[in-house]
């Protein structure tokens, strides 16, 4: 069985990576480029299985190797993820969440982590034919960290680096030019169904708005579904239709601001845009104005405008539009 069997709907990536090993033409660096949630991280784990399996002892099982890779405890693997800086200490996203922290700044791959990579690669591999470094969310590297990585990419030694990012445009051209690009694409409807059923999330397939938002990404579909579950059913029922009166609009704005965190409010706007757009497309007189008003609201929330005010203005405007409609 191929190590890539769990990877769905990415035949080009599988072919490129498999042939690289078969022909012994493994590149010093790869860029796994594609939207989040379509299998880039899983593909990296499968590729590691292929790279490390020849070095596995006769008594070690494939399952044991897979476990070591998934747990990130193989001596020849360094898996780098963005971190927060809290009280002088680097914390991963999972560590920050476990500590109940909500940092204001987004996590990034830091220059100190790039230096860790250089130190890791300064020693010879212990078990495998080569060392491997995976940089997850490579797009979060600041320019200083990215420039610090250039020398390592130019002279990786007995190693291969894998950068995972949403697109080639999200990285410095100097980094992209030193990597072999492995493209990842959105999954087909059948592929989405297969992944969601396998992950125990088949109920998402009954949510067309969630699937539309996901755009071929099972990972995104699961995240959207989780966001949807976090919205109280009564509030969700209230917001999926345009308020009939100004009083209803003001009351709804208050409930949204009191009930949902800022991140959930921004997600709700994307969900409502999908709802209203579908409603508009099914009528004889399509009206994209509510979608446009919600987009303005999203931009205001992104700029940290007071949420209650944003929702009041948006919902009152939607009421005025509905009252003018025949």
C-alpha positions as a printed NumPy array, in Angstrom:
array([[  0.   ,   0.   ,   0.   ],
       [  1.29 ,   3.45 ,  -0.922],
       [  1.973,   5.894,   1.917],
       [ -0.152,   8.363,  -0.076],
       [ -3.305,   6.223,   0.121],
       [ -4.942,   8.518,   2.741],
       [ -4.477,  11.571,   0.488],
       [ -7.597,  12.258,  -1.59 ],
       [ -7.902,  14.103,  -4.913],
       [ -4.276,  15.233,  -5.222],
       [ -2.938,  12.998,  -8.034],
       [ -0.381,  15.503,  -9.335],
       [  1.221,  15.971,  -5.931],
       [  1.332,  12.215,  -5.358],
       [  2.926,  11.58 ,  -8.76 ],
       [  5.578,  14.288,  -8.362],
       [  6.609,  13.201,  -4.876],
       [  6.533,   9.48 ,  -5.629],
       [  8.649,   9.843,  -8.76 ],
       [ 11.145,  11.995,  -6.896],
       [ 11.84 ,   9.062,  -4.562],
       [ 11.655,   6.352,  -7.243],
       [ 14.158,   8.211,  -9.454],
       [ 16.249,   9.349,  -6.472],
       [ 15.831,  12.972,  -7.485],
       [ 14.679,  14.401,  -4.188],
       [ 14.84 ,  18.188,  -4.249],
       [ 16.618,  20.147,  -1.485],
       [ 13.388,  22.097,  -0.899],
       [  9.7  ,  21.82 ,  -1.767],
       [  6.855,  24.283,  -1.611],
       [  3.49 ,  22.639,  -0.913],
       [  1.207,  25.395,  -2.215],
       [ -2.57 ,  25.365,  -1.961],
       [ -5.468,  26.489,   0.182],
       [ -5.553,  25.21 ,   3.785],
       [ -7.456,  22.035,   4.544],
       [ -6.945,  20.225,   1.23 ],
       [ -4.247,  17.793,   2.409],
       [ -0.93 ,  19.661,   2.323],
       [  0.033,  18.66 ,   5.87 ],
       [ -1.126,  15.08 ,   5.313],
       [  0.895,  14.95 ,   2.095],
       [  3.99 ,  16.042,   4.013],
       [  3.465,  13.204,   6.504],
       [  2.98 ,  10.7  ,   3.658],
       [  6.136,  11.961,   1.948],
       [  8.034,  11.563,   5.214],
       [  6.841,   7.967,   5.397],
       [  8.321,   7.42 ,   1.962],
       [ 11.611,   9.15 ,   2.811],
       [ 12.074,   7.474,   6.195],
       [ 10.681,   3.985,   5.502],
       [ 13.872,   2.656,   3.912],
       [ 15.691,   3.477,   7.117],
       [ 13.203,   1.663,   9.338],
       [ 14.665,  -1.396,  11.014],
       [ 13.244,  -4.81 ,  10.253],
       [ 11.573,  -4.981,  13.642],
       [  9.924,  -1.572,  13.396],
       [  6.471,  -1.525,  11.868],
       [  5.046,   0.953,   9.399],
       [  2.467,   1.924,  11.996],
       [  5.199,   2.705,  14.504],
       [  6.974,   4.954,  11.994],
       [  3.707,   6.674,  11.169],
       [  3.103,   7.315,  14.866],
       [  6.562,   8.843,  15.301],
       [  5.971,  11.169,  12.349],
       [  2.512,  12.197,  13.536],
       [  3.84 ,  12.828,  17.044],
       [  6.81 ,  14.773,  15.596],
       [  9.297,  12.739,  17.636],
       [ 11.46 ,  11.246,  14.882],
       [ 15.101,  12.304,  15.491],
       [ 15.585,  13.356,  11.868],
       [ 12.404,  15.444,  11.637],
       [ 11.931,  19.051,  12.723],
       [  8.367,  20.319,  12.318],
       [  8.186,  24.101,  12.668],
       [  4.914,  25.934,  13.334],
       [  4.101,  29.614,  13.973],
       [  4.417,  30.732,  17.57 ],
       [  3.254,  33.481,  19.88 ],
       [  5.657,  35.32 ,  22.152],
       [  4.309,  35.41 ,  25.708],
       [  6.409,  36.689,  28.594],
       [  9.561,  36.009,  26.633],
       [  8.584,  32.414,  25.845],
       [  7.56 ,  30.985,  22.48 ],
       [  4.19 ,  29.225,  22.514],
       [  2.606,  27.218,  19.729],
       [ -1.029,  27.803,  18.792],
       [ -2.031,  24.67 ,  20.707],
       [ -0.007,  25.679,  23.768],
       [ -1.543,  29.171,  23.799],
       [ -5.039,  27.698,  23.543],
       [ -4.338,  25.21 ,  26.346],
       [ -3.161,  28.089,  28.534],
       [ -6.327,  30.045,  27.791],
       [ -4.372,  32.856,  26.128],
       [ -5.835,  35.06 ,  23.393],
       [ -2.881,  37.03 ,  22.026],
       [ -3.715,  40.139,  20.023],
       [ -0.977,  39.554,  17.452],
       [ -1.16 ,  36.559,  15.077],
       [  1.402,  33.747,  15.443],
       [  4.461,  33.867,  13.188],
       [  7.489,  31.766,  12.302],
       [ 10.269,  33.679,  14.035],
       [ 13.915,  34.319,  13.295],
       [ 14.823,  32.278,  16.394],
       [ 13.01 ,  29.301,  14.885],
       [ 14.93 ,  29.711,  11.631],
       [ 18.122,  29.622,  13.683],
       [ 16.845,  26.429,  15.324],
       [ 16.52 ,  24.96 ,  11.829],
       [ 20.138,  25.799,  11.03 ],
       [ 21.297,  24.165,  14.279],
       [ 19.175,  21.076,  13.591],
       [ 20.659,  20.664,  10.123],
       [ 24.233,  21.198,  11.329],
       [ 24.353,  17.578,  12.521],
       [ 24.125,  14.474,  10.364],
       [ 20.862,  12.474,  10.349],
       [ 20.719,   9.772,  13.008],
       [ 18.451,   7.133,  11.444],
       [ 17.196,   8.229,   8.025],
       [ 19.213,   8.899,   4.863],
       [ 18.4  ,  12.604,   5.225],
       [ 17.013,  15.063,   7.723],
       [ 13.707,  16.76 ,   6.932],
       [ 12.396,  20.13 ,   8.098],
       [  8.728,  21.023,   7.602],
       [  7.769,  24.689,   7.967],
       [  4.015,  24.86 ,   8.427],
       [  2.321,  28.197,   7.632],
       [  5.53 ,  29.394,   6.017],
       [  3.666,  32.491,   4.833],
       [  3.801,  33.836,   8.401],
       [  7.573,  34.335,   8.247],
       [  8.565,  37.965,   8.553],
       [ 11.112,  39.264,   6.047],
       [ 13.97 ,  38.875,   8.523],
       [ 13.148,  35.223,   9.186],
       [ 12.655,  34.54 ,   5.47 ],
       [ 16.016,  36.081,   4.628],
       [ 17.578,  34.039,   7.408],
       [ 16.215,  30.882,   5.784],
       [ 17.757,  31.661,   2.386],
       [ 21.244,  30.429,   3.22 ],
       [ 19.843,  27.169,   4.561],
       [ 17.815,  26.682,   1.38 ],
       [ 20.919,  27.315,  -0.714],
       [ 23.044,  24.821,   1.233],
       [ 20.718,  22.393,   3.046],
       [ 23.357,  19.684,   3.211],
       [ 22.023,  16.188,   3.785],
       [ 18.459,  17.439,   4.197],
       [ 15.196,  18.379,   2.549],
       [ 12.978,  21.291,   3.554],
       [  9.226,  21.406,   2.972],
       [  7.473,  24.772,   3.103],
       [  3.673,  24.707,   3.429],
       [  1.913,  27.887,   2.281],
       [ -1.366,  28.923,   0.632],
       [  0.254,  30.231,  -2.571],
       [  3.55 ,  31.165,  -4.164],
       [  2.526,  34.816,  -3.843],
       [  2.436,  34.493,  -0.049],
       [  6.216,  33.96 ,   0.127],
       [  9.2  ,  36.041,  -0.915],
       [ 10.177,  35.302,  -4.554],
       [ 13.691,  34.471,  -3.355],
       [ 12.278,  31.619,  -1.257],
       [  9.979,  30.359,  -4.007],
       [ 12.825,  30.276,  -6.54 ],
       [ 14.73 ,  27.804,  -4.354],
       [ 11.839,  25.349,  -3.984],
       [ 10.22 ,  22.812,  -6.253],
       [  6.522,  23.665,  -6.238],
       [  4.014,  20.913,  -5.472],
       [  0.502,  22.226,  -6.231],
       [ -2.572,  21.306,  -4.201],
       [ -6.121,  21.931,  -5.374],
       [ -9.629,  22.047,  -3.967],
       [-11.301,  18.65 ,  -3.769],
       [-14.183,  17.469,  -5.93 ],
       [-17.622,  16.946,  -4.405],
       [-16.924,  13.211,  -4.218],
       [-13.549,  13.847,  -2.608],
       [-15.12 ,  16.182,  -0.055],
       [-17.725,  13.563,   0.793],
       [-15.086,  10.845,   1.146],
       [-12.906,  12.894,   3.509],
       [-15.783,  14.19 ,   5.63 ],
       [-17.329,  10.737,   5.989],
       [-13.963,   9.229,   6.895],
       [-13.414,  11.91 ,   9.551],
       [-16.861,  11.348,  11.084],
       [-18.218,  14.688,   9.83 ],
       [-20.795,  13.407,   7.345],
       [-23.484,  15.77 ,   8.717],
       [-21.626,  18.659,   7.083],
       [-22.65 ,  17.275,   3.7  ],
       [-26.222,  18.358,   4.533],
       [-25.106,  21.996,   4.914],
       [-24.835,  23.533,   1.416],
       [-23.848,  26.969,   2.736],
       [-20.962,  25.469,   4.694],
       [-19.798,  23.507,   1.645],
       [-19.956,  26.636,  -0.504],
       [-17.859,  28.541,   2.003],
       [-15.33 ,  25.692,   2.132],
       [-14.683,  25.805,  -1.643],
       [-13.329,  22.292,  -1.909],
       [-11.467,  22.249,   1.409],
       [-12.593,  19.578,   3.921],
       [-10.545,  21.258,   6.621],
       [-12.273,  24.577,   5.981],
       [-15.662,  22.838,   5.933],
       [-15.01 ,  21.405,   9.401],
       [-13.92 ,  24.818,  10.717],
       [-17.019,  26.503,   9.249],
       [-19.212,  23.791,  10.757],
       [-17.659,  24.322,  14.17 ],
       [-18.279,  28.053,  13.873],
       [-21.884,  27.385,  12.917],
       [-22.366,  25.172,  15.969],
       [-21.084,  27.99 ,  18.192],
       [-23.924,  30.309,  17.145],
       [-27.064,  29.813,  19.311],
       [-29.909,  28.34 ,  17.27 ],
       [-32.315,  31.15 ,  18.187],
       [-29.857,  33.836,  17.131],
       [-29.041,  32.01 ,  13.9  ],
       [-32.714,  31.766,  13.021],
       [-33.098,  35.495,  13.626],
       [-30.195,  36.596,  11.447],
       [-30.85 ,  34.5  ,   8.335],
       [-33.751,  36.765,   7.364],
       [-33.695,  40.536,   6.972],
       [-35.285,  42.292,   9.995],
       [-38.743,  43.714,   9.243],
       [-38.546,  46.829,  11.413],
       [-35.958,  49.233,  12.769],
       [-36.685,  48.001,  16.286],
       [-35.99 ,  44.392,  15.273],
       [-32.756,  45.521,  13.624],
       [-31.511,  47.324,  16.732],
       [-32.486,  44.412,  18.976],
       [-30.731,  41.924,  16.715],
       [-27.589,  44.077,  16.599],
       [-27.519,  44.106,  20.398],
       [-27.946,  40.319,  20.61 ],
       [-25.159,  39.651,  18.094],
       [-22.724,  41.954,  19.876],
       [-23.514,  40.495,  23.295],
       [-23.49 ,  36.833,  22.243],
       [-20.616,  36.405,  19.785],
       [-16.896,  37.048,  19.994],
       [-15.408,  39.332,  17.279],
       [-14.015,  36.361,  15.341],
       [-17.432,  34.661,  15.357],
       [-19.074,  37.894,  14.207],
       [-16.748,  38.092,  11.219],
       [-17.49 ,  34.456,  10.398],
       [-21.233,  35.11 ,  10.701],
       [-20.963,  37.817,   8.057],
       [-19.406,  35.365,   5.576],
       [-22.132,  32.829,   6.349],
       [-24.903,  35.42 ,   5.926],
       [-23.422,  36.596,   2.653],
       [-23.677,  33.036,   1.377],
       [-27.286,  32.744,   2.619],
       [-28.419,  36.04 ,   1.112],
       [-26.603,  35.413,  -2.143],
       [-28.335,  32.059,  -2.588],
       [-31.681,  33.639,  -1.725],
       [-31.03 ,  36.38 ,  -4.263],
       [-30.14 ,  33.91 ,  -7.01 ],
       [-33.368,  31.947,  -6.527],
       [-35.65 ,  34.984,  -6.948],
       [-36.847,  36.523, -10.184],
       [-35.384,  39.883,  -9.17 ],
       [-31.902,  39.202,  -7.757],
       [-30.733,  41.734,  -5.177],
       [-27.066,  41.704,  -4.243],
       [-27.289,  44.793,  -2.041],
       [-27.55 ,  42.897,   1.303],
       [-24.38 ,  41.017,   0.368],
       [-22.681,  44.329,  -0.395],
       [-23.812,  45.828,   2.92 ],
       [-22.45 ,  42.799,   4.769],
       [-19.112,  43.152,   2.983],
       [-18.882,  46.736,   4.209],
       [-19.65 ,  45.466,   7.713],
       [-16.875,  42.877,   7.451],
       [-14.377,  45.547,   6.466],
       [-15.432,  47.763,   9.383],
       [-15.104,  44.892,  11.861],
       [-11.662,  44.079,  10.486],
       [-10.671,  47.693,  11.206],
       [-11.868,  47.334,  14.815],
       [-14.85 ,  49.644,  14.486],
       [-17.228,  49.235,  17.469],
       [-19.159,  46.009,  16.649],
       [-22.532,  47.157,  18.013],
       [-22.436,  50.239,  15.797],
       [-21.415,  48.194,  12.75 ],
       [-24.317,  45.798,  13.171],
       [-26.824,  48.567,  13.856],
       [-25.871,  50.502,  10.73 ],
       [-25.804,  47.348,   8.59 ],
       [-29.133,  45.927,   9.763],
       [-30.911,  49.303,   9.638],
       [-29.682,  49.742,   6.068],
       [-30.984,  46.29 ,   5.165],
       [-34.393,  47.173,   6.613],
       [-34.511,  50.363,   4.494],
       [-33.634,  48.373,   1.368],
       [-36.327,  45.787,   2.121],
       [-38.958,  48.501,   2.725],
       [-38.185,  50.122,  -0.64 ],
       [-38.448,  46.823,  -2.49 ],
       [-41.812,  46.112,  -4.194]])
